[in-house]
Amino acid sequence: MESYALAFGIATKNKAGKIIEAFFPTPVLHPSDELYFSLANIVAYKEGNNVCEVQTTQCEEISSVFFSANEKESAAFTIKAATSNQPLILIFLSADEKPTSIAESFLKLQLISHRIVKPHSIILDGMFSLMHNIAWTSQGAIDLPELAERQMKARLNGKTLTVHCVDKFPRMLDYVVPSGIRVADASRIRLGAYVGEGTTVMHEGFINFNAGTVGVSMVEGRISAGVMVGKGSDIGGGASIMGTLSGGGQLIISIGENSLLGANSGLGFPLGDRCTIESGLYVTAGTKVTILDPSGNEVAIVKARDLAGKSDLLFRRNSVSGKIECKDNKSAIKLNPDLHANN
């Protein structure tokens, strides 16, 4: 058999002993059968309960198994975890199926953010109903019913507990910092985002989970859940892309390479390579678009969805007639390489 994934991690539990989040710095995709079953044997893993508690006394043996499988980073982390007083866990996923626990959900989100798998290549169905709102704070994850007590305790000890947000998803950078990226505001990227090498996310840029950029991109607008942006594309300031959580339904919206969404523009259908939507123009799948020939003559009126995935297009609004027009895009954008020197 070919197992899907496994990971050794550290969990956070609430007072009732329920796991509310989990951290997996070195997940393994498609582990060998020998690695999978050797670790399963150590923690007495049984099918049906994919999350196994690990005792600190088991860490040395687990580390040895990782090392023998040439998973050296996992081996090193396991040895360090042996001194932790936090709950330690091993997750075994025999196949890519709907997550059945919060810990599994966090593993799958981290597989995406580690760039081990890409959005839409992993099953996340049902994850939202498993997860619940958590206070993400300067002292880590805190279950909401326990927050007030923890805030008072901090004050009584002369400290302040800072609440960064209340959400089902934490900030990606608190779990994963992919190589070669620049992020102006950590709160603008949720765990489960895929941020490609060379991407810059400015202060008002946003990337949701199961969405992101393939490679070098400038993000000053919003990349909603489910949306992928191709290399060399620019999401202008205040620009918006419909996703599966923001009106796009089940239609997978994407942007090709070297395309531009102008400032405060919007997109609701898949855009091809080397396309431009002018600033302030919102084009949804049902928007009526007038097609122009190279001489500027009207040749057809179509809905924007009929142009899905087509390349070298410029969308603009005619300042006289108010019509939304589409014509050949004669020049693709080119990002400034100095702005993307993220090393």
Buried (B, 14 or more C-beta within 10 A) or exposed (E): EEBBBBBBBBBBBBEEEEBBBBBBBBBBBEBBEEBBBBBBEBBEBEEEEBBBEBEEEBBEBBBBBBBEBEBEEBBBBBBEBBEEEEBBBBBBBBEBEEBBBBBBBBBBBBBBBBBBBBBBEBBBEEBEEBBEEBBBBEBBBBBEEBBEEBBEEBEEEEEEBEBBBEBBBBBBBBBBEBEBBBBEBEBBBBBBBBBBBBBBBBEBBBBBBBBBBBBBBBBBBBBBBBBBBBBBBBBBBBBBBBBBBBEBEEBBBBBBBBBBBBBBBBBBBBBBBBBBBBBBBBBBBEBEBBBBEEEEEEEEEEBBBEBBEBBBBBBBBEEEEEBBBBBEBEEBBEBEEEEBEBE
